[in-house]
Amino acid sequence: MTALAGTGALTRLALRRDRIMLPVWIYLIVIMAASTVSSTKGLYPDVASRAQLASNTNSTPALVALYGRVYDPTSLGAVSMLKLNVLGAIAAAALSIVLVVRHTRADEESGRQELVGATAVGRRAPLTSALTVMLSTNLTLAVLCALGLTIAGLPVAGSAAAGLAWGGVGVVFGAIAAVVAQLTAHARTATGYSFAALGAFYLIRALGDASGSGGPRWLSWLSPIGWGQQFRPYAGNRWWVLLIMVAFAGVTTVVAYSLVSRRDLGAGILPDREGPARAAPGLRGAVSLWWRLQRGSVLGWTIAFVVLGAALGGIASNVGNMVGSQQAHDFITKLGGEKGITDAFLATDMVFASIFAAAFGVQAIGRLRAEETGQRAEPVLATAVSRWRWAAGPVLIALLGGAVMLLLTGLTSGAVYAMQSGDGAQLGRLAGAALVQIPAAWVVVGVVVLGYGLVPRFTSLGWAVLVVFLLIGEMGPLLRLPQWAMNLSPFAHTPKLPGTTWSATPLLWMLAIAAALVGAGLWAFRRRDLTS
Amino acid sequence: MNEAISVSGLVKTFGRTRALDGLDLTVRPGEVHGFLGPNGAGKSTTIRVLLGLLRSDAGIARLLGGDPWRDATTLHRRLAYVPGDVTLWPNLSGGEVIDLLGRLRGGLDPRRRDELLERFELDPKKKGRAYSKGNRQKVALVAALASDAELLILDEPTSGLDPLMEEVFQEYVRAERGGGRTVLLSSHILSEVEALCDRVTIIRKGRTVETGTLSELRHLTRTSIRAELAGPPDGLENLPGVHDPEVKDGTFKCEVDTARLDGVLRRLTEIGVRGLVSQPPTLEELFLRHYQDDLRENGQGGSPGSPGGGGAEAGSR
């Protein structure tokens, strides 16, 4: 058992480092679950109203693709789970990925693990302690969520199933992250690949759930997020699904362990290649350095946006035919736009594209902080590169990159929709609908730049801000937040295009606010000490 | 005002910590200036202020005739910097980093670059993540030495280099001095300082405690003397500059401030000397004396105020 020596000490160290992050994250998920239930209870008090919602949702593939189905139209729990199931699963998965990468590859890359590894710590101890922390976190999450849902007034058995479904999805993605962290030499790549897997599994489930009775419905069973939904809390509680999750996580963990014993400390499985002996003529300024550092990530995001656009265009072409009833028609109309169902669907999803573009921006600005704390900023700023110029790179990439990605989403979705519907005008309409999303995303970028300029530690708060804006938009109406609170989110001020009349005023305001935030952030950065 | 670097009364605080507490530093053009002090004394903080990466709270700092904070960009064209802890971009090759840093500074000599790569035996094709600590240090050194900057700021540049490479480094720094460039060299390696530096500044807890040429500083330390006397050692113990006197079986042992050596020797010859052993001061002694000031503050050393307060501990090591 010497390979496991020191696991206990490492686990305690990990828990000590995460003593704030873990409780906050778990608390937020539990609160989100419990408050959703109580507001669902208020909005859909009787069986008839729930059945109405369920049949509307289940007959609208676009909604099914986003959130999944309601499996028991009479049950308050099953109706509450509509959005909650997928959101909770993604939250648990994201938490697990972050935890595992943070305590395996990130520690190894920074050299901390070498320091620890030279003491009486076994070869498998770091992975084991990371998995222990991840597993106990998901267990705690499952128990507390079950408790919270029960207290909110739902049946105990279903609440336990819901908690286990989330915890199970979390454990599965934690195990996936454990494998990915062995493959790549860098924490950032490991996190990126793991989240890409999360996104891919979400899409697979969306395709499976949205297909008709003759279509590839089995696809949902290939996705851990699909398993979470097929657990069917409050709608049959299929406990045996937990076995699939445990089996998958078990096999994946075995793979991770076998990779650990095959590789050197600090190395990935994928080999390092040689680079050029001389820099290309283009690599000559701070901005070109930033482009070199971020082009891979820009390319990855761009591909994701184009795929998203094509998927949106494809679904949009069918939305009109897929809506089952007049009530469903009214329902989806209420969701967003005023004109057509298709437009309403597109307008809703364009907001998501905007949120993704903001996420890209938050990540791009985050690199400023990573370079600064990684002490790679210092040698560059000791040359004839001003602070402005150095910080301008990620800011430009975040702003222009986000804008280009949104435009591409609009163009691809417009092109696909135009081809399928035979209406060429859709290309311009959807490109326009994507372009109006730019200012809101830029405001988020501005907030992060300001945070970075003031206190670099605040940069990672960008993610929290983005999640809060997302929750305000998604859950705000359900939770009956006051209007002023909903107005805090820039995404609330974006015109719901295509299909509605709109004015440029809010867009110009947001552009002005974004410019002011970016300017203030850069000014503050120019005046502060470089941290190291 | 033609000093390359002139700093006086520099103060920098981080929260409650006073990292620099009235530091003075003067580097003349064309000299190699050693910058010494125990860990945490404020060497890197001073360098970061000089590079405009940190903003001083009080005091004056001038670099190449400009203000290091306000004129950072223009001043940086004229200097090259090697950090003490070099981190490279994991996916850029060493050659790319050298070229990039050179271009950001305003150009580098390609012939000199190739020569340096060969002398330092550095493979420029490896990616940043694949270099060892010593090799990362070489990447930064090559980038700095291949530039035509008039001022080199080197923060413990040879940490991680093997003795052979240390030799190459010293050779190049000597050549730099010959070419009229100014070098600020922060270092812990005494042989390196002794071999390269014209003048040194020793700092401790954010203050300058000693500055001058090496021979001036040597003067400030003590020579240890052991004399077999012909007569009784009357009056020797009370001579100015004598520390830790000890008389045993006609042998007199003491430490003498080097500046006061003359008077002590005169008195010794008056008494009559049968045998004499004297040990010249070493730089180590000088540094250790300053590095060990905490011991002195705890009252374990000689009389306060005398320049050689803690020399006894230093000498006995």
Chai-1 contact restraints between the chains, C-beta under 6 A:
chainA,res_idxA,chainB,res_idxB,connection_type,confidence,min_distance_angstrom,max_distance_angstrom,comment,restraint_id
A,D272,B,K127,contact,1.0,0.0,6.0,A-B,restraint_1
A,D272,B,A130,contact,1.0,0.0,6.0,A-B,restraint_2
A,E274,B,K125,contact,1.0,0.0,6.0,A-B,restraint_3
A,G275,B,S93,contact,1.0,0.0,6.0,A-B,restraint_4
A,G275,B,K125,contact,1.0,0.0,6.0,A-B,restraint_5
A,G275,B,K127,contact,1.0,0.0,6.0,A-B,restraint_6
A,P276,B,S93,contact,1.0,0.0,6.0,A-B,restraint_7
A,A277,B,G95,contact,1.0,0.0,6.0,A-B,restraint_8
A,A277,B,P124,contact,1.0,0.0,6.0,A-B,restraint_9
A,A277,B,K125,contact,1.0,0.0,6.0,A-B,restraint_10
A,R278,B,G95,contact,1.0,0.0,6.0,A-B,restraint_11
A,R278,B,D99,contact,1.0,0.0,6.0,A-B,restraint_12
A,A279,B,E96,contact,1.0,0.0,6.0,A-B,restraint_13
A,A279,B,D99,contact,1.0,0.0,6.0,A-B,restraint_14
A,A279,B,L100,contact,1.0,0.0,6.0,A-B,restraint_15
A,L283,B,L100,contact,1.0,0.0,6.0,A-B,restraint_16
A,R284,B,R103,contact,1.0,0.0,6.0,A-B,restraint_17
A,G374,B,T87,contact,1.0,0.0,6.0,A-B,restraint_18
A,Q375,B,T87,contact,1.0,0.0,6.0,A-B,restraint_19
A,R376,B,T87,contact,1.0,0.0,6.0,A-B,restraint_20
A,E378,B,P83,contact,1.0,0.0,6.0,A-B,restraint_21
A,A382,B,L51,contact,1.0,0.0,6.0,A-B,restraint_22
A,A382,B,Y81,contact,1.0,0.0,6.0,A-B,restraint_23
A,T383,B,H76,contact,1.0,0.0,6.0,A-B,restraint_24
A,T383,B,L104,contact,1.0,0.0,6.0,A-B,restraint_25
A,T383,B,R105,contact,1.0,0.0,6.0,A-B,restraint_26
A,A384,B,T73,contact,1.0,0.0,6.0,A-B,restraint_27
A,A384,B,H76,contact,1.0,0.0,6.0,A-B,restraint_28
A,A384,B,R77,contact,1.0,0.0,6.0,A-B,restraint_29
A,A384,B,R105,contact,1.0,0.0,6.0,A-B,restraint_30
A,A384,B,G106,contact,1.0,0.0,6.0,A-B,restraint_31
A,V385,B,L104,contact,1.0,0.0,6.0,A-B,restraint_32
A,S386,B,T73,contact,1.0,0.0,6.0,A-B,restraint_33
A,D529,B,L54,contact,1.0,0.0,6.0,A-B,restraint_34
A,D529,B,R55,contact,1.0,0.0,6.0,A-B,restraint_35
A,L530,B,L53,contact,1.0,0.0,6.0,A-B,restraint_36
